[in-house]
Each structure stands twice: as structure tokens, then as C-alpha cells.
Amino acid sequence: MKKLTELQVIDRERLILNIFSSRGATAESKLQIQLAEIKYQLEKLQR
């Protein structure tokens, strides 16, 4: 699909992480986002 539309294709979880990442303001929220992204990447590697 990416080749046909030349658009980046992402799943729902990545979309949510991107939204939170762009809006995270406090140090605590940024750390929580980083942890969530690490868990997300770990899930992808284990598949």
C-alpha cells in the first residue's frame, strides 16, 4: 500500500504513541512515552 500511495502506513498503536509523543509536556509524561515506545518495539521484535 505504501508503494501505491507513497504515504507512510502505520498501525493504530504507533499512531497513538506519535500523538502522545507530540503532546507530552512534563518530564514524567516523556518518560512514560519512552517506556511505551520501548515496549511497542519489543513486541515487534518478538513477532
mmCIF entry with sequence, helices, sheets and N, C-alpha, C, O atoms, coordinates in Angstrom:
data_MODEL
# 
_entry.id   MODEL 
# 
_entity.id                         1 
_entity.type                       polymer 
_entity.pdbx_number_of_molecules   1 
# 
_entity_poly.entity_id                      1 
_entity_poly.type                           'polypeptide(L)' 
_entity_poly.nstd_linkage                   no 
_entity_poly.nstd_monomer                   no 
_entity_poly.pdbx_seq_one_letter_code       MKKLTELQVIDRERLILNIFSSRGATAESKLQIQLAEIKYQLEKLQR 
_entity_poly.pdbx_seq_one_letter_code_can   MKKLTELQVIDRERLILNIFSSRGATAESKLQIQLAEIKYQLEKLQR 
_entity_poly.pdbx_strand_id                 A 
# 
loop_
_entity_poly_seq.entity_id 
_entity_poly_seq.num 
_entity_poly_seq.mon_id 
_entity_poly_seq.hetero 
1 1  MET n 
1 2  LYS n 
1 3  LYS n 
1 4  LEU n 
1 5  THR n 
1 6  GLU n 
1 7  LEU n 
1 8  GLN n 
1 9  VAL n 
1 10 ILE n 
1 11 ASP n 
1 12 ARG n 
1 13 GLU n 
1 14 ARG n 
1 15 LEU n 
1 16 ILE n 
1 17 LEU n 
1 18 ASN n 
1 19 ILE n 
1 20 PHE n 
1 21 SER n 
1 22 SER n 
1 23 ARG n 
1 24 GLY n 
1 25 ALA n 
1 26 THR n 
1 27 ALA n 
1 28 GLU n 
1 29 SER n 
1 30 LYS n 
1 31 LEU n 
1 32 GLN n 
1 33 ILE n 
1 34 GLN n 
1 35 LEU n 
1 36 ALA n 
1 37 GLU n 
1 38 ILE n 
1 39 LYS n 
1 40 TYR n 
1 41 GLN n 
1 42 LEU n 
1 43 GLU n 
1 44 LYS n 
1 45 LEU n 
1 46 GLN n 
1 47 ARG n 
# 
_struct_asym.id          A 
_struct_asym.entity_id   1 
# 
loop_
_struct_conf.conf_type_id 
_struct_conf.id 
_struct_conf.pdbx_PDB_helix_id 
_struct_conf.beg_label_comp_id 
_struct_conf.beg_label_asym_id 
_struct_conf.beg_label_seq_id 
_struct_conf.pdbx_beg_PDB_ins_code 
_struct_conf.end_label_comp_id 
_struct_conf.end_label_asym_id 
_struct_conf.end_label_seq_id 
_struct_conf.pdbx_end_PDB_ins_code 
_struct_conf.beg_auth_comp_id 
_struct_conf.beg_auth_asym_id 
_struct_conf.beg_auth_seq_id 
_struct_conf.end_auth_comp_id 
_struct_conf.end_auth_asym_id 
_struct_conf.end_auth_seq_id 
_struct_conf.pdbx_PDB_helix_class 
_struct_conf.details 
_struct_conf.pdbx_PDB_helix_length 
HELX_P HELX_P1 AA1 LYS A 2  ? THR A 5  ? LYS A 2  THR A 5  1 ? 4  
HELX_P HELX_P2 AA2 ARG A 12 ? ARG A 23 ? ARG A 12 ARG A 23 1 ? 12 
HELX_P HELX_P3 AA3 ALA A 27 ? GLN A 46 ? ALA A 27 GLN A 46 1 ? 20 
# 
_struct_conf_type.id          HELX_P 
_struct_conf_type.criteria    ? 
_struct_conf_type.reference   ? 
# 
loop_
_atom_site.group_PDB 
_atom_site.id 
_atom_site.type_symbol 
_atom_site.label_atom_id 
_atom_site.label_alt_id 
_atom_site.label_comp_id 
_atom_site.label_asym_id 
_atom_site.label_entity_id 
_atom_site.label_seq_id 
_atom_site.pdbx_PDB_ins_code 
_atom_site.Cartn_x 
_atom_site.Cartn_y 
_atom_site.Cartn_z 
_atom_site.occupancy 
_atom_site.B_iso_or_equiv 
_atom_site.pdbx_formal_charge 
_atom_site.auth_seq_id 
_atom_site.auth_comp_id 
_atom_site.auth_asym_id 
_atom_site.auth_atom_id 
_atom_site.pdbx_PDB_model_num 
ATOM 1   N N  . MET A 1 1  ? 0.831  -1.190  0.000  1.00 0.00 ? 1  MET A N  1 
ATOM 2   C CA . MET A 1 1  ? 0.000  0.000   0.000  1.00 0.00 ? 1  MET A CA 1 
ATOM 3   C C  . MET A 1 1  ? 0.879  1.259   0.000  1.00 0.00 ? 1  MET A C  1 
ATOM 4   O O  . MET A 1 1  ? 0.555  2.251   -0.652 1.00 0.00 ? 1  MET A O  1 
ATOM 5   N N  . LYS A 1 2  ? 1.984  1.205   0.732  1.00 0.00 ? 2  LYS A N  1 
ATOM 6   C CA . LYS A 1 2  ? 2.874  2.355   0.788  1.00 0.00 ? 2  LYS A CA 1 
ATOM 7   C C  . LYS A 1 2  ? 3.408  2.710   -0.601 1.00 0.00 ? 2  LYS A C  1 
ATOM 8   O O  . LYS A 1 2  ? 3.543  3.886   -0.939 1.00 0.00 ? 2  LYS A O  1 
ATOM 9   N N  . LYS A 1 3  ? 3.705  1.701   -1.388 1.00 0.00 ? 3  LYS A N  1 
ATOM 10  C CA . LYS A 1 3  ? 4.224  1.941   -2.731 1.00 0.00 ? 3  LYS A CA 1 
ATOM 11  C C  . LYS A 1 3  ? 3.168  2.563   -3.643 1.00 0.00 ? 3  LYS A C  1 
ATOM 12  O O  . LYS A 1 3  ? 3.484  3.397   -4.491 1.00 0.00 ? 3  LYS A O  1 
ATOM 13  N N  . LEU A 1 4  ? 1.939  2.160   -3.466 1.00 0.00 ? 4  LEU A N  1 
ATOM 14  C CA . LEU A 1 4  ? 0.871  2.687   -4.320 1.00 0.00 ? 4  LEU A CA 1 
ATOM 15  C C  . LEU A 1 4  ? 0.531  4.137   -3.995 1.00 0.00 ? 4  LEU A C  1 
ATOM 16  O O  . LEU A 1 4  ? 0.300  4.941   -4.898 1.00 0.00 ? 4  LEU A O  1 
ATOM 17  N N  . THR A 1 5  ? 0.501  4.464   -2.722 1.00 0.00 ? 5  THR A N  1 
ATOM 18  C CA . THR A 1 5  ? 0.051  5.796   -2.322 1.00 0.00 ? 5  THR A CA 1 
ATOM 19  C C  . THR A 1 5  ? 1.191  6.752   -1.979 1.00 0.00 ? 5  THR A C  1 
ATOM 20  O O  . THR A 1 5  ? 0.984  7.960   -1.861 1.00 0.00 ? 5  THR A O  1 
ATOM 21  N N  . GLU A 1 6  ? 2.394  6.204   -1.821 1.00 0.00 ? 6  GLU A N  1 
ATOM 22  C CA . GLU A 1 6  ? 3.562  6.986   -1.404 1.00 0.00 ? 6  GLU A CA 1 
ATOM 23  C C  . GLU A 1 6  ? 3.339  7.668   -0.055 1.00 0.00 ? 6  GLU A C  1 
ATOM 24  O O  . GLU A 1 6  ? 3.936  8.707   0.230  1.00 0.00 ? 6  GLU A O  1 
ATOM 25  N N  . LEU A 1 7  ? 2.477  7.077   0.771  1.00 0.00 ? 7  LEU A N  1 
ATOM 26  C CA . LEU A 1 7  ? 2.210  7.569   2.115  1.00 0.00 ? 7  LEU A CA 1 
ATOM 27  C C  . LEU A 1 7  ? 2.727  6.559   3.128  1.00 0.00 ? 7  LEU A C  1 
ATOM 28  O O  . LEU A 1 7  ? 2.766  5.357   2.863  1.00 0.00 ? 7  LEU A O  1 
ATOM 29  N N  . GLN A 1 8  ? 3.120  7.055   4.278  1.00 0.00 ? 8  GLN A N  1 
ATOM 30  C CA . GLN A 1 8  ? 3.576  6.174   5.337  1.00 0.00 ? 8  GLN A CA 1 
ATOM 31  C C  . GLN A 1 8  ? 2.374  5.448   5.947  1.00 0.00 ? 8  GLN A C  1 
ATOM 32  O O  . GLN A 1 8  ? 1.360  6.072   6.262  1.00 0.00 ? 8  GLN A O  1 
ATOM 33  N N  . VAL A 1 9  ? 2.491  4.150   6.106  1.00 0.00 ? 9  VAL A N  1 
ATOM 34  C CA . VAL A 1 9  ? 1.424  3.348   6.693  1.00 0.00 ? 9  VAL A CA 1 
ATOM 35  C C  . VAL A 1 9  ? 1.852  2.953   8.103  1.00 0.00 ? 9  VAL A C  1 
ATOM 36  O O  . VAL A 1 9  ? 2.907  2.348   8.295  1.00 0.00 ? 9  VAL A O  1 
ATOM 37  N N  . ILE A 1 10 ? 1.019  3.305   9.093  1.00 0.00 ? 10 ILE A N  1 
ATOM 38  C CA . ILE A 1 10 ? 1.325  2.971   10.476 1.00 0.00 ? 10 ILE A CA 1 
ATOM 39  C C  . ILE A 1 10 ? 0.118  2.303   11.116 1.00 0.00 ? 10 ILE A C  1 
ATOM 40  O O  . ILE A 1 10 ? -1.017 2.485   10.676 1.00 0.00 ? 10 ILE A O  1 
ATOM 41  N N  . ASP A 1 11 ? 0.381  1.527   12.160 1.00 0.00 ? 11 ASP A N  1 
ATOM 42  C CA . ASP A 1 11 ? -0.735 0.882   12.844 1.00 0.00 ? 11 ASP A CA 1 
ATOM 43  C C  . ASP A 1 11 ? -1.286 1.806   13.931 1.00 0.00 ? 11 ASP A C  1 
ATOM 44  O O  . ASP A 1 11 ? -0.729 2.867   14.214 1.00 0.00 ? 11 ASP A O  1 
ATOM 45  N N  . ARG A 1 12 ? -2.379 1.377   14.520 1.00 0.00 ? 12 ARG A N  1 
ATOM 46  C CA . ARG A 1 12 ? -3.090 2.206   15.499 1.00 0.00 ? 12 ARG A CA 1 
ATOM 47  C C  . ARG A 1 12 ? -2.213 2.537   16.709 1.00 0.00 ? 12 ARG A C  1 
ATOM 48  O O  . ARG A 1 12 ? -2.226 3.664   17.204 1.00 0.00 ? 12 ARG A O  1 
ATOM 49  N N  . GLU A 1 13 ? -1.459 1.550   17.177 1.00 0.00 ? 13 GLU A N  1 
ATOM 50  C CA . GLU A 1 13 ? -0.635 1.774   18.361 1.00 0.00 ? 13 GLU A CA 1 
ATOM 51  C C  . GLU A 1 13 ? 0.456  2.820   18.092 1.00 0.00 ? 13 GLU A C  1 
ATOM 52  O O  . GLU A 1 13 ? 0.726  3.671   18.939 1.00 0.00 ? 13 GLU A O  1 
ATOM 53  N N  . ARG A 1 14 ? 1.075  2.751   16.917 1.00 0.00 ? 14 ARG A N  1 
ATOM 54  C CA . ARG A 1 14 ? 2.105  3.732   16.548 1.00 0.00 ? 14 ARG A CA 1 
ATOM 55  C C  . ARG A 1 14 ? 1.487  5.118   16.436 1.00 0.00 ? 14 ARG A C  1 
ATOM 56  O O  . ARG A 1 14 ? 2.102  6.102   16.846 1.00 0.00 ? 14 ARG A O  1 
ATOM 57  N N  . LEU A 1 15 ? 0.287  5.209   15.891 1.00 0.00 ? 15 LEU A N  1 
ATOM 58  C CA . LEU A 1 15 ? -0.410 6.492   15.774 1.00 0.00 ? 15 LEU A CA 1 
ATOM 59  C C  . LEU A 1 15 ? -0.636 7.104   17.154 1.00 0.00 ? 15 LEU A C  1 
ATOM 60  O O  . LEU A 1 15 ? -0.385 8.292   17.358 1.00 0.00 ? 15 LEU A O  1 
ATOM 61  N N  . ILE A 1 16 ? -1.105 6.304   18.090 1.00 0.00 ? 16 ILE A N  1 
ATOM 62  C CA . ILE A 1 16 ? -1.348 6.788   19.447 1.00 0.00 ? 16 ILE A CA 1 
ATOM 63  C C  . ILE A 1 16 ? -0.050 7.244   20.097 1.00 0.00 ? 16 ILE A C  1 
ATOM 64  O O  . ILE A 1 16 ? -0.013 8.293   20.741 1.00 0.00 ? 16 ILE A O  1 
ATOM 65  N N  . LEU A 1 17 ? 1.016  6.461   19.933 1.00 0.00 ? 17 LEU A N  1 
ATOM 66  C CA . LEU A 1 17 ? 2.313  6.860   20.500 1.00 0.00 ? 17 LEU A CA 1 
ATOM 67  C C  . LEU A 1 17 ? 2.797  8.165   19.883 1.00 0.00 ? 17 LEU A C  1 
ATOM 68  O O  . LEU A 1 17 ? 3.350  9.012   20.584 1.00 0.00 ? 17 LEU A O  1 
ATOM 69  N N  . ASN A 1 18 ? 2.597  8.335   18.588 1.00 0.00 ? 18 ASN A N  1 
ATOM 70  C CA . ASN A 1 18 ? 3.006  9.578   17.928 1.00 0.00 ? 18 ASN A CA 1 
ATOM 71  C C  . ASN A 1 18 ? 2.239  10.782  18.480 1.00 0.00 ? 18 ASN A C  1 
ATOM 72  O O  . ASN A 1 18 ? 2.813  11.849  18.697 1.00 0.00 ? 18 ASN A O  1 
ATOM 73  N N  . ILE A 1 19 ? 0.949  10.596  18.701 1.00 0.00 ? 19 ILE A N  1 
ATOM 74  C CA . ILE A 1 19 ? 0.137  11.695  19.238 1.00 0.00 ? 19 ILE A CA 1 
ATOM 75  C C  . ILE A 1 19 ? 0.594  12.066  20.639 1.00 0.00 ? 19 ILE A C  1 
ATOM 76  O O  . ILE A 1 19 ? 0.800  13.241  20.941 1.00 0.00 ? 19 ILE A O  1 
ATOM 77  N N  . PHE A 1 20 ? 0.753  11.059  21.494 1.00 0.00 ? 20 PHE A N  1 
ATOM 78  C CA . PHE A 1 20 ? 1.202  11.336  22.859 1.00 0.00 ? 20 PHE A CA 1 
ATOM 79  C C  . PHE A 1 20 ? 2.596  11.945  22.867 1.00 0.00 ? 20 PHE A C  1 
ATOM 80  O O  . PHE A 1 20 ? 2.887  12.836  23.665 1.00 0.00 ? 20 PHE A O  1 
ATOM 81  N N  . SER A 1 21 ? 3.448  11.466  21.986 1.00 0.00 ? 21 SER A N  1 
ATOM 82  C CA . SER A 1 21 ? 4.817  11.976  21.922 1.00 0.00 ? 21 SER A CA 1 
ATOM 83  C C  . SER A 1 21 ? 4.843  13.459  21.550 1.00 0.00 ? 21 SER A C  1 
ATOM 84  O O  . SER A 1 21 ? 5.648  14.223  22.083 1.00 0.00 ? 21 SER A O  1 
ATOM 85  N N  . SER A 1 22 ? 3.971  13.857  20.645 1.00 0.00 ? 22 SER A N  1 
ATOM 86  C CA . SER A 1 22 ? 3.961  15.256  20.224 1.00 0.00 ? 22 SER A CA 1 
ATOM 87  C C  . SER A 1 22 ? 3.334  16.177  21.263 1.00 0.00 ? 22 SER A C  1 
ATOM 88  O O  . SER A 1 22 ? 3.578  17.384  21.247 1.00 0.00 ? 22 SER A O  1 
ATOM 89  N N  . ARG A 1 23 ? 2.525  15.620  22.173 1.00 0.00 ? 23 ARG A N  1 
ATOM 90  C CA . ARG A 1 23 ? 1.828  16.444  23.159 1.00 0.00 ? 23 ARG A CA 1 
ATOM 91  C C  . ARG A 1 23 ? 2.386  16.338  24.580 1.00 0.00 ? 23 ARG A C  1 
ATOM 92  O O  . ARG A 1 23 ? 1.993  17.108  25.456 1.00 0.00 ? 23 ARG A O  1 
ATOM 93  N N  . GLY A 1 24 ? 3.287  15.403  24.813 1.00 0.00 ? 24 GLY A N  1 
ATOM 94  C CA . GLY A 1 24 ? 3.843  15.227  26.155 1.00 0.00 ? 24 GLY A CA 1 
ATOM 95  C C  . GLY A 1 24 ? 4.619  16.460  26.599 1.00 0.00 ? 24 GLY A C  1 
ATOM 96  O O  . GLY A 1 24 ? 5.513  16.925  25.892 1.00 0.00 ? 24 GLY A O  1 
ATOM 97  N N  . ALA A 1 25 ? 4.278  16.986  27.760 1.00 0.00 ? 25 ALA A N  1 
ATOM 98  C CA . ALA A 1 25 ? 4.897  18.237  28.200 1.00 0.00 ? 25 ALA A CA 1 
ATOM 99  C C  . ALA A 1 25 ? 5.821  18.044  29.405 1.00 0.00 ? 25 ALA A C  1 
ATOM 100 O O  . ALA A 1 25 ? 6.887  18.655  29.469 1.00 0.00 ? 25 ALA A O  1 
ATOM 101 N N  . THR A 1 26 ? 5.429  17.219  30.337 1.00 0.00 ? 26 THR A N  1 
ATOM 102 C CA . THR A 1 26 ? 6.220  17.074  31.554 1.00 0.00 ? 26 THR A CA 1 
ATOM 103 C C  . THR A 1 26 ? 7.293  16.000  31.372 1.00 0.00 ? 26 THR A C  1 
ATOM 104 O O  . THR A 1 26 ? 7.216  15.172  30.464 1.00 0.00 ? 26 THR A O  1 
ATOM 105 N N  . ALA A 1 27 ? 8.276  16.032  32.237 1.00 0.00 ? 27 ALA A N  1 
ATOM 106 C CA . ALA A 1 27 ? 9.347  15.037  32.199 1.00 0.00 ? 27 ALA A CA 1 
ATOM 107 C C  . ALA A 1 27 ? 8.779  13.640  32.446 1.00 0.00 ? 27 ALA A C  1 
ATOM 108 O O  . ALA A 1 27 ? 9.206  12.669  31.821 1.00 0.00 ? 27 ALA A O  1 
ATOM 109 N N  . GLU A 1 28 ? 7.821  13.550  33.355 1.00 0.00 ? 28 GLU A N  1 
ATOM 110 C CA . GLU A 1 28 ? 7.215  12.258  33.665 1.00 0.00 ? 28 GLU A CA 1 
ATOM 111 C C  . GLU A 1 28 ? 6.469  11.697  32.445 1.00 0.00 ? 28 GLU A C  1 
ATOM 112 O O  . GLU A 1 28 ? 6.578  10.508  32.144 1.00 0.00 ? 28 GLU A O  1 
ATOM 113 N N  . SER A 1 29 ? 5.728  12.536  31.760 1.00 0.00 ? 29 SER A N  1 
ATOM 114 C CA . SER A 1 29 ? 4.985  12.055  30.592 1.00 0.00 ? 29 SER A CA 1 
ATOM 115 C C  . SER A 1 29 ? 5.935  11.619  29.481 1.00 0.00 ? 29 SER A C  1 
ATOM 116 O O  . SER A 1 29 ? 5.664  10.641  28.783 1.00 0.00 ? 29 SER A O  1 
ATOM 117 N N  . LYS A 1 30 ? 7.033  12.327  29.311 1.00 0.00 ? 30 LYS A N  1 
ATOM 118 C CA . LYS A 1 30 ? 8.016  11.953  28.289 1.00 0.00 ? 30 LYS A CA 1 
ATOM 119 C C  . LYS A 1 30 ? 8.648  10.604  28.609 1.00 0.00 ? 30 LYS A C  1 
ATOM 120 O O  . LYS A 1 30 ? 8.894  9.802   27.708 1.00 0.00 ? 30 LYS A O  1 
ATOM 121 N N  . LEU A 1 31 ? 8.911  10.350  29.889 1.00 0.00 ? 31 LEU A N  1 
ATOM 122 C CA . LEU A 1 31 ? 9.457  9.052   30.294 1.00 0.00 ? 31 LEU A CA 1 
ATOM 123 C C  . LEU A 1 31 ? 8.440  7.932   30.064 1.00 0.00 ? 31 LEU A C  1 
ATOM 124 O O  . LEU A 1 31 ? 8.800  6.844   29.615 1.00 0.00 ? 31 LEU A O  1 
ATOM 125 N N  . GLN A 1 32 ? 7.182  8.200   30.371 1.00 0.00 ? 32 GLN A N  1 
ATOM 126 C CA . GLN A 1 32 ? 6.138  7.203   30.147 1.00 0.00 ? 32 GLN A CA 1 
ATOM 127 C C  . GLN A 1 32 ? 5.994  6.881   28.664 1.00 0.00 ? 32 GLN A C  1 
ATOM 128 O O  . GLN A 1 32 ? 5.776  5.727   28.293 1.00 0.00 ? 32 GLN A O  1 
ATOM 129 N N  . ILE A 1 33 ? 6.114  7.890   27.827 1.00 0.00 ? 33 ILE A N  1 
ATOM 130 C CA . ILE A 1 33 ? 6.029  7.687   26.379 1.00 0.00 ? 33 ILE A CA 1 
ATOM 131 C C  . ILE A 1 33 ? 7.220  6.859   25.901 1.00 0.00 ? 33 ILE A C  1 
ATOM 132 O O  . ILE A 1 33 ? 7.062  5.953   25.084 1.00 0.00 ? 33 ILE A O  1 
ATOM 133 N N  . GLN A 1 34 ? 8.397  7.169   26.406 1.00 0.00 ? 34 GLN A N  1 
ATOM 134 C CA . GLN A 1 34 ? 9.588  6.398   26.031 1.00 0.00 ? 34 GLN A CA 1 
ATOM 135 C C  . GLN A 1 34 ? 9.434  4.934   26.426 1.00 0.00 ? 34 GLN A C  1 
ATOM 136 O O  . GLN A 1 34 ? 9.773  4.044   25.647 1.00 0.00 ? 34 GLN A O  1 
ATOM 137 N N  . LEU A 1 35 ? 8.931  4.681   27.616 1.00 0.00 ? 35 LEU A N  1 
ATOM 138 C CA . LEU A 1 35 ? 8.714  3.313   28.075 1.00 0.00 ? 35 LEU A CA 1 
ATOM 139 C C  . LEU A 1 35 ? 7.703  2.605   27.174 1.00 0.00 ? 35 LEU A C  1 
ATOM 140 O O  . LEU A 1 35 ? 7.912  1.452   26.796 1.00 0.00 ? 35 LEU A O  1 
ATOM 141 N N  . ALA A 1 36 ? 6.629  3.275   26.834 1.00 0.00 ? 36 ALA A N  1 
ATOM 142 C CA . ALA A 1 36 ? 5.619  2.685   25.957 1.00 0.00 ? 36 ALA A CA 1 
ATOM 143 C C  . ALA A 1 36 ? 6.203  2.378   24.577 1.00 0.00 ? 36 ALA A C  1 
ATOM 144 O O  . ALA A 1 36 ? 5.879  1.347   23.987 1.00 0.00 ? 36 ALA A O  1 
ATOM 145 N N  . GLU A 1 37 ? 7.054  3.255   24.062 1.00 0.00 ? 37 GLU A N  1 
ATOM 146 C CA . GLU A 1 37 ? 7.673  3.021   22.758 1.00 0.00 ? 37 GLU A CA 1 
ATOM 147 C C  . GLU A 1 37 ? 8.636  1.847   22.804 1.00 0.00 ? 37 GLU A C  1 
ATOM 148 O O  . GLU A 1 37 ? 8.711  1.073   21.850 1.00 0.00 ? 37 GLU A O  1 
ATOM 149 N N  . ILE A 1 38 ? 9.368  1.705   23.889 1.00 0.00 ? 38 ILE A N  1 
ATOM 150 C CA . ILE A 1 38 ? 10.280 0.568   24.038 1.00 0.00 ? 38 ILE A CA 1 
ATOM 151 C C  . ILE A 1 38 ? 9.490  -0.738  24.085 1.00 0.00 ? 38 ILE A C  1 
ATOM 152 O O  . ILE A 1 38 ? 9.880  -1.723  23.458 1.00 0.00 ? 38 ILE A O  1 
ATOM 153 N N  . LYS A 1 39 ? 8.385  -0.750  24.823 1.00 0.00 ? 39 LYS A N  1 
ATOM 154 C CA . LYS A 1 39 ? 7.543  -1.948  24.890 1.00 0.00 ? 39 LYS A CA 1 
ATOM 155 C C  . LYS A 1 39 ? 6.951  -2.261  23.516 1.00 0.00 ? 39 LYS A C  1 
ATOM 156 O O  . LYS A 1 39 ? 6.860  -3.426  23.129 1.00 0.00 ? 39 LYS A O  1 
ATOM 157 N N  . TYR A 1 40 ? 6.555  -1.236  22.789 1.00 0.00 ? 40 TYR A N  1 
ATOM 158 C CA . TYR A 1 40 ? 5.997  -1.411  21.451 1.00 0.00 ? 40 TYR A CA 1 
ATOM 159 C C  . TYR A 1 40 ? 7.044  -2.027  20.517 1.00 0.00 ? 40 TYR A C  1 
ATOM 160 O O  . TYR A 1 40 ? 6.744  -2.964  19.776 1.00 0.00 ? 40 TYR A O  1 
ATOM 161 N N  . GLN A 1 41 ? 8.259  -1.503  20.556 1.00 0.00 ? 41 GLN A N  1 
ATOM 162 C CA . GLN A 1 41 ? 9.323  -2.021  19.707 1.00 0.00 ? 41 GLN A CA 1 
ATOM 163 C C  . GLN A 1 41 ? 9.687  -3.450  20.087 1.00 0.00 ? 41 GLN A C  1 
ATOM 164 O O  . GLN A 1 41 ? 9.978  -4.269  19.215 1.00 0.00 ? 41 GLN A O  1 
ATOM 165 N N  . LEU A 1 42 ? 9.673  -3.749  21.357 1.00 0.00 ? 42 LEU A N  1 
ATOM 166 C CA . LEU A 1 42 ? 9.980  -5.109  21.837 1.00 0.00 ? 42 LEU A CA 1 
ATOM 167 C C  . LEU A 1 42 ? 8.946  -6.091  21.308 1.00 0.00 ? 42 LEU A C  1 
ATOM 168 O O  . LEU A 1 42 ? 9.303  -7.190  20.882 1.00 0.00 ? 42 LEU A O  1 
ATOM 169 N N  . GLU A 1 43 ? 7.684  -5.719  21.327 1.00 0.00 ? 43 GLU A N  1 
ATOM 170 C CA . GLU A 1 43 ? 6.625  -6.583  20.793 1.00 0.00 ? 43 GLU A CA 1 
ATOM 171 C C  . GLU A 1 43 ? 6.875  -6.863  19.304 1.00 0.00 ? 43 GLU A C  1 
ATOM 172 O O  . GLU A 1 43 ? 6.706  -7.992  18.844 1.00 0.00 ? 43 GLU A O  1 
ATOM 173 N N  . LYS A 1 44 ? 7.271  -5.845  18.567 1.00 0.00 ? 44 LYS A N  1 
ATOM 174 C CA . LYS A 1 44 ? 7.509  -6.009  17.141 1.00 0.00 ? 44 LYS A CA 1 
ATOM 175 C C  . LYS A 1 44 ? 8.695  -6.934  16.880 1.00 0.00 ? 44 LYS A C  1 
ATOM 176 O O  . LYS A 1 44 ? 8.670  -7.707  15.923 1.00 0.00 ? 44 LYS A O  1 
ATOM 177 N N  . LEU A 1 45 ? 9.725  -6.869  17.706 1.00 0.00 ? 45 LEU A N  1 
ATOM 178 C CA . LEU A 1 45 ? 10.893 -7.704  17.534 1.00 0.00 ? 45 LEU A CA 1 
ATOM 179 C C  . LEU A 1 45 ? 10.622 -9.171  17.866 1.00 0.00 ? 45 LEU A C  1 
ATOM 180 O O  . LEU A 1 45 ? 11.236 -10.072 17.294 1.00 0.00 ? 45 LEU A O  1 
ATOM 181 N N  . GLN A 1 46 ? 9.697  -9.396  18.796 1.00 0.00 ? 46 GLN A N  1 
ATOM 182 C CA . GLN A 1 46 ? 9.401  -10.760 19.215 1.00 0.00 ? 46 GLN A CA 1 
ATOM 183 C C  . GLN A 1 46 ? 8.489  -11.494 18.253 1.00 0.00 ? 46 GLN A C  1 
ATOM 184 O O  . GLN A 1 46 ? 8.340  -12.710 18.378 1.00 0.00 ? 46 GLN A O  1 
ATOM 185 N N  . ARG A 1 47 ? 7.881  -10.824 17.316 1.00 0.00 ? 47 ARG A N  1 
ATOM 186 C CA . ARG A 1 47 ? 6.975  -11.471 16.354 1.00 0.00 ? 47 ARG A CA 1 
ATOM 187 C C  . ARG A 1 47 ? 7.724  -12.178 15.273 1.00 0.00 ? 47 ARG A C  1 
ATOM 188 O O  . ARG A 1 47 ? 7.113  -12.772 14.385 1.00 0.00 ? 47 ARG A O  1 
# 
